[in-house]
Amino acid sequence: MSAQFHLAAALDAGLKSAASAAGFDLALFAPDVRVASAQHGDFQANGILAYAKQTKQNPRARRQSRHVEQWRRHE
């Protein structure tokens, strides 16, 4: 297996862990990690878009509301 494969798997696992901590339903969330440019080591993850569509949510609104919640807890 290539190192690229291991890095993508590590990113996938990290994103699933973060999604779980953020309250996402992991049965619906798949990070969809892909190599954007192997030459430059660029990866992309588009899982939030599919998750938002499945749960009928706006991905930006979900992200912003989450940040506001965290900010209020730290006041």
C-alpha positions, 0 to 999 in steps of 0.5 A: 500500500502507498503512503498516500493511502494511509494518509487518506485513511488517517484523514477519514478516521480523524474527520469521523471522530470530529463529526461524532464529537460535533453531534453528526449521525455517523450512519449518514456521514462519510468524509469522502476523502480524495486526493486532489493533487498527489503531486502536491499532497493535497487532499479534499473531503466533501462529506459535509455536503452529502450529509447536509443534503441527506439531513436537509440542512444548510452546511454553512448554517450548521457550521456557524451555529456550532461555532456560536454554541462553542463560543457561548459555552466559553463566555 
